[in-house]
Amino acid sequence: MNRMRTTFLSVALLVLVAMAPAFAQNQTPPQSSEKSAAALSAKMEDISNWSKKQWYAAKAKWVKEKAKWADCQKQAAEKKLAGRKSWPFLYGCMTKNS
């Protein structure tokens, strides 16, 4: 019985040592991604303060991507966003995955 317990503990210890790198990979992301999320959030707030001239300049570029622009406008309408309140949403929608 003592030999069986020793074998079991050895196998358990070996499994823990083998799985240590997998646990290390599942840690929280580095602070750089937190900084980029904060920067994106700050940029979103700045967009609501853009002048109409700035907004229309950006919008002129985005309108060229007809399908994506139409989809983003549809999503904004579904969220009942209009006017300046839709600007941060539309900016985020048009710039993600670009």
Rosetta blueprint (number, residue, H / E / L):
1 M L
2 N H
3 R H
4 M H
5 R H
6 T H
7 T H
8 F H
9 L H
10 S H
11 V H
12 A H
13 L H
14 L H
15 V H
16 L H
17 V H
18 A H
19 M H
20 A H
21 P H
22 A H
23 F H
24 A H
25 Q H
26 N L
27 Q L
28 T L
29 P L
30 P L
31 Q H
32 S H
33 S H
34 E H
35 K H
36 S H
37 A H
38 A H
39 A H
40 L H
41 S H
42 A H
43 K H
44 M H
45 E H
46 D H
47 I H
48 S L
49 N L
50 W L
51 S L
52 K H
53 K H
54 Q H
55 W H
56 Y H
57 A H
58 A H
59 K H
60 A H
61 K H
62 W H
63 V L
64 K L
65 E L
66 K H
67 A H
68 K H
69 W H
70 A H
71 D H
72 C H
73 Q H
74 K H
75 Q H
76 A H
77 A H
78 E H
79 K L
80 K L
81 L L
82 A L
83 G H
84 R H
85 K H
86 S H
87 W H
88 P H
89 F H
90 L H
91 Y H
92 G H
93 C H
94 M H
95 T H
96 K L
97 N L
98 S L
